[in-house]
Amino acid sequence: MKDKEVDVVVIGAGITGLVTAFLLIKKGKKVLLLEKNAKVGGQMETIREDGFVFESGPNTGVVSNADVVELFQMLQSRCSLEAARKEANIRLIWKNGTFHALPSGLLSAIKTPLFTWNDKIRILFEPLRKKGDDPFESVGSLTRRRLGKSFLDYAVDPFISGIYAGDPNKLVTRFALPKLYNLEQNYGSFIRGAIKKASEPKTDRDRMATKEVFSVSGGFENLAQALSDEIKSENIRLSVSQIDIHPADNGWETILPDSEESIHSRYVVSTAAAYALPSLFPFIAKEEMESISNLHYAPVIQIGVGIKESNGHVPNAFGGLIPSCEKQKMLGILFPSSCFSHRCPEGGGTLSFFIGGSKHPEYLSYTDEVLKQLVKEELHNMLNFPVDYSPEKIKIFRHTQAIPQYEADSEQRLASLENIQRQYQGLILAGGIRDGIGMADRIKQATKIAEEIENLI
Ligand SMILES: Cc1cc2nc3c(=O)[nH]c(=O)nc-3n(C[C@H](O)[C@H](O)[C@H](O)COP(=O)(O)OP(=O)(O)OC[C@H]3O[C@@H](n4cnc5c(N)ncnc54)[C@H](O)[C@@H]3O)c2cc1C
């Protein structure tokens, strides 16, 4: 056994683990990053074929905090943030057999067929409506109460499909959309809160959170590669099939039987998914662990489609979402080539179809043939491609446990996480089990962990 001493062992080389390790190394700490897969990136994976670029996992993030901008500034010699084209800043919603643009101004809000007249008038009185007092209120119930059913059906339900592939009647607002929850709790109303917040003074760092949609030039895998190059291969172990971790004197002992290494560290940071935690930390009490490992993940299939000649059929928009009340199989379609450059050969297009989600886990069992047929039908039905059109590329990416669902059990999960971290000093359980599922949330969490550890050692 080779003995090694580092400050921090980080488990998992997805965005959270990579950014944590990168920032700690930048702060002068010794880090070892452990990954069970043969490559870094976790859910970030980009596939390039014949000039087409497809994402298996995330396609975009939102610049919702300054940490995202600062990360790309630090990495600027290796990879760059690509903001989505402004002209494609249009979201489409499917209703009665066609896509409609989500309103972006007062006039379009009045004219849109997406919402009922009753709800359009009702929304004027939203600031006067009573504040909710149920800390476990679902996103669905909150929306119905404050905005009306048609806003739930044709705005929030598809929006929740786009982010969580989830069910708005199960996701709890306080955990799944904390900013929305706080708007009502702190200001009594979404509209009043949004107006007040817009007029509050902003620091330079606040202003860096532009809310722009972004990707990475060439695809998200370039971000993973850039971070991995910075961390350096000697500080990363890939294809780690077994990790034995035990509390030890003044920290932790991590044994890697594959490489016959025994590593002593002050901190262990796990970014593994909830279902991976019981086998990583068998010494944690079963009842405590179960409230974390029971976290439900929505399954998703992403289908990348490459089109050689788009002939105007790929909309100049961010994407189209399909409300569940419309009873279609697809959750939504993204149009990456309309937002980002070099995603397809000149004159072509790329699309990403999403199917499944927590409302339809059974679609995960569809064969590739069935999925390909479905895509061809929807290209015709939803985007007016010729009926017999067959795209040049169809790439199917199945994720049986894709997106964590912050439902009513979140309070217990967060309490257990705190208890465990209090009981086992130096163990940090992070990743998507808490603090948000978006790429910006992941970067923010990693930045905070790196800062906390820097201040402690
Ligand atoms: C299909 C799909 C589309 C998405 N689209 C978007 C989007 O458009 N925008 C957005 O903001 N977010 C999106 N997300 C969510 C976003 O991709 C994730 O929240 C984020 O990538 C998770 O990063 P992570 O590092 O926390 O976890 P992961 O990427 O899951 O990384 C965890 C790593 O830990 C490793 N690991 C697990 N167990 C062990 C072990 N025992 N030993 C060693 N290593 C281990 C895993 O192999 C993995 O590499 C999407 C997710 C999916 C699946």
The ligand as an SDF file (V2000), in Angstrom:
LIG
                    3D

 53 58  0  0  0  0  0  0  0  0999 V2000
  -30.2650   14.6610  -19.6450 C   0  0  0  0  0  0  0  0  0  0  0  0
  -29.9130   15.7980  -18.7100 C   0  0  0  0  0  0  0  0  0  0  0  0
  -30.0850   17.1020  -19.1480 C   0  0  0  0  0  0  0  0  0  0  0  0
  -29.7740   18.1540  -18.3020 C   0  0  0  0  0  0  0  0  0  0  0  0
  -29.9160   19.4330  -18.7700 N   0  0  0  0  0  0  0  0  0  0  0  0
  -29.5490   20.4660  -18.0220 C   0  0  0  0  0  0  0  0  0  0  0  0
  -29.5690   21.7870  -18.5480 C   0  0  0  0  0  0  0  0  0  0  0  0
  -29.8800   21.9970  -19.7240 O   0  0  0  0  0  0  0  0  0  0  0  0
  -29.2080   22.8040  -17.7300 N   0  0  0  0  0  0  0  0  0  0  0  0
  -28.7980   22.5970  -16.4410 C   0  0  0  0  0  0  0  0  0  0  0  0
  -28.4710   23.5700  -15.7510 O   0  0  0  0  0  0  0  0  0  0  0  0
  -28.7220   21.3490  -15.9190 N   0  0  0  0  0  0  0  0  0  0  0  0
  -29.0850   20.2840  -16.6720 C   0  0  0  0  0  0  0  0  0  0  0  0
  -29.0030   19.0220  -16.1790 N   0  0  0  0  0  0  0  0  0  0  0  0
  -28.5540   18.8480  -14.7880 C   0  0  0  0  0  0  0  0  0  0  0  0
  -27.0400   18.9510  -14.6770 C   0  0  0  0  0  0  0  0  0  0  0  0
  -26.4570   18.3030  -15.7680 O   0  0  0  0  0  0  0  0  0  0  0  0
  -26.5700   18.2910  -13.3900 C   0  0  0  0  0  0  0  0  0  0  0  0
  -27.1960   18.9110  -12.2660 O   0  0  0  0  0  0  0  0  0  0  0  0
  -25.0660   18.3800  -13.1980 C   0  0  0  0  0  0  0  0  0  0  0  0
  -24.3580   18.0270  -14.3540 O   0  0  0  0  0  0  0  0  0  0  0  0
  -24.6910   17.4480  -12.0510 C   0  0  0  0  0  0  0  0  0  0  0  0
  -23.3220   17.5910  -11.7740 O   0  0  0  0  0  0  0  0  0  0  0  0
  -22.6790   16.8730  -10.5140 P   0  0  0  0  0  0  0  0  0  0  0  0
  -21.2250   17.0430  -10.6110 O   0  0  0  0  0  0  0  0  0  0  0  0
  -23.3280   17.3650   -9.2780 O   0  0  0  0  0  0  0  0  0  0  0  0
  -23.1010   15.3430  -10.6630 O   0  0  0  0  0  0  0  0  0  0  0  0
  -22.6370   14.3000  -11.7830 P   0  0  0  0  0  0  0  0  0  0  0  0
  -22.4080   14.9500  -13.0700 O   0  0  0  0  0  0  0  0  0  0  0  0
  -23.6190   13.1870  -11.6950 O   0  0  0  0  0  0  0  0  0  0  0  0
  -21.2250   13.8100  -11.2300 O   0  0  0  0  0  0  0  0  0  0  0  0
  -21.1050   12.9290  -10.1580 C   0  0  0  0  0  0  0  0  0  0  0  0
  -19.9170   12.0350  -10.4640 C   0  0  0  0  0  0  0  0  0  0  0  0
  -19.6950   11.1750   -9.3450 O   0  0  0  0  0  0  0  0  0  0  0  0
  -19.2510    9.9310   -9.8560 C   0  0  0  0  0  0  0  0  0  0  0  0
  -19.4350    8.9090   -8.8350 N   0  0  0  0  0  0  0  0  0  0  0  0
  -20.6060    8.4350   -8.3560 C   0  0  0  0  0  0  0  0  0  0  0  0
  -20.3670    7.4660   -7.4500 N   0  0  0  0  0  0  0  0  0  0  0  0
  -19.0150    7.3600   -7.3310 C   0  0  0  0  0  0  0  0  0  0  0  0
  -18.1450    6.5270   -6.5770 C   0  0  0  0  0  0  0  0  0  0  0  0
  -18.6270    5.6110   -5.7240 N   0  0  0  0  0  0  0  0  0  0  0  0
  -16.8310    6.6690   -6.7270 N   0  0  0  0  0  0  0  0  0  0  0  0
  -16.3390    7.5950   -7.5940 C   0  0  0  0  0  0  0  0  0  0  0  0
  -17.0940    8.3840   -8.3520 N   0  0  0  0  0  0  0  0  0  0  0  0
  -18.4330    8.2780   -8.2180 C   0  0  0  0  0  0  0  0  0  0  0  0
  -20.1260    9.7320  -11.0920 C   0  0  0  0  0  0  0  0  0  0  0  0
  -19.5730    8.7510  -11.9660 O   0  0  0  0  0  0  0  0  0  0  0  0
  -20.1400   11.1290  -11.6680 C   0  0  0  0  0  0  0  0  0  0  0  0
  -19.0910   11.3110  -12.5980 O   0  0  0  0  0  0  0  0  0  0  0  0
  -29.2790   17.9240  -16.9880 C   0  0  0  0  0  0  0  0  0  0  0  0
  -29.0920   16.6050  -16.5650 C   0  0  0  0  0  0  0  0  0  0  0  0
  -29.4000   15.5430  -17.4050 C   0  0  0  0  0  0  0  0  0  0  0  0
  -29.1700   14.1440  -16.9510 C   0  0  0  0  0  0  0  0  0  0  0  0
  1  2  1  0
  2  3  1  0
  2 52  2  0
  3  4  2  0
  4  5  1  0
  4 50  1  0
  5  6  2  0
  6  7  1  0
  6 13  1  0
  7  8  2  0
  7  9  1  0
  9 10  1  0
 10 11  2  0
 10 12  1  0
 12 13  2  0
 13 14  1  0
 14 15  1  0
 14 50  1  0
 15 16  1  0
 16 17  1  0
 16 18  1  0
 18 19  1  0
 18 20  1  0
 20 21  1  0
 20 22  1  0
 22 23  1  0
 23 24  1  0
 24 25  2  0
 24 26  1  0
 24 27  1  0
 27 28  1  0
 28 29  2  0
 28 30  1  0
 28 31  1  0
 31 32  1  0
 32 33  1  0
 33 34  1  0
 33 48  1  0
 34 35  1  0
 35 36  1  0
 35 46  1  0
 36 37  1  0
 36 45  1  0
 37 38  2  0
 38 39  1  0
 39 40  1  0
 39 45  2  0
 40 41  1  0
 40 42  2  0
 42 43  1  0
 43 44  2  0
 44 45  1  0
 46 47  1  0
 46 48  1  0
 48 49  1  0
 50 51  2  0
 51 52  1  0
 52 53  1  0
M  END
$$$$
